[in-house]
Amino acid sequence: MRNSLLAAGWLLLGGSSGALAQTNPRPLTLDEYTKAKAFQIKDLDAESYVKFDNAYILDRYEARKPYFITGDDGLKKRIDLYKLVAKTGMQEIGTMVFYTTETGKRYQALLPDFTADGKVWEKYFEDIHAIDKQEKNFVLKLSYVLSKELSYQQFKGLNQGKDLHAEAGTYGSDICFPGHQLVALADGSHRPLHAIQPGDQILTLDPVTRQPAAAEVQELLAHTAQNYALTRLDVVAVRAQVGPAATHAHLTSQVLEATPNHPLPTRTGPKPAGEVALGDEILCFNAHTQAYEPYTVLRTREYAGGEQPVYNLVAAGGNFLLNGVLVLQK
């Protein structure tokens, strides 16, 4: 898994499966976006090359088989990708996403090429976030598939093409975490960070043995409520099996929020949260194996968290688990 997510595929250009499709795309228009979104493929297993309106083609992306993604909830979702090609000039102008639930309900999204107008991208973001409200972790599962299959420019579109950590502006500068996130206690339970007290026994990583260990909290540091910038990191561990008919992947995910200046331990050394990049690896605790395992950063987002206090811990060991992610004290 690790190699597949971190390999040079991040930088590959999105090529064409059709012999005639051009790799120099023209922008997708809003009218085309609306029209294509309304078109249905009846049988995703049988129809790999479909013409519609005598002007467009849906061509199964690189002749790939579907992905079946199982999340933490044990439910299996299917994702199919098709290139949207304009017959005039045979140019690729987008990628159609078909997302089928375990009950057979289907959702559609149309990822524009990165040359599309801002209004088209706004509509795309509205659509995928609307699906995400109904289908938990839809965007995360889509991110995984797109990171495997599409060009870096298109994949970056899920983060709205922004230089995420440049949005920090002049927010509060304390180095901490929002208090609603859960700290792992040594007895296996969890408690919100803001409710941790001196004397509590928390779970840490022993720096010598690299094994789970208990540490006593000495102090809970609380900073005055301000409008803090927050960096959100979605990290995943994937068990994938590529078969002749489909790719099956089990996705385990964690979400961490921190102020952009808080250092986090990555495989290549500590980094401020706002500088953690797609593909970086962070240790998370697997409660089933009772071991620390590397998770890959699949999505990052920075936003204004609103006026709130932020917190940190002081405990032996210098690290603790927050939302299952290993973080550093500061």
Beta strands, then each sheet from edge to edge (+ up, - down):
strand 1: 49-52
strand 2: 56-60
strand 3: 67-70
strand 4: 76-86
strand 5: 91-100
strand 6: 106-112
strand 7: 177-178
strand 8: 182-184
strand 9: 190-192
strand 10: 201-205
strand 11: 212-242
strand 12: 247-258
strand 13: 263-266
strand 14: 269-272
strand 15: 281-286
strand 16: 291-315
strand 17: 319-322
strand 18: 325-328
sheet 1: 1+ 2- 4+ 3- 12- 11+ 10-
sheet 2: 1+ 2- 4+ 5- 6+
sheet 3: 1+ 2- 4+ 3- 12- 11+ 16- 7+
sheet 4: 1+ 2- 4+ 3- 12- 11+ 16- 15+
sheet 5: 8+ 9-
sheet 6: 13+ 14-
sheet 7: 17+ 18-
end
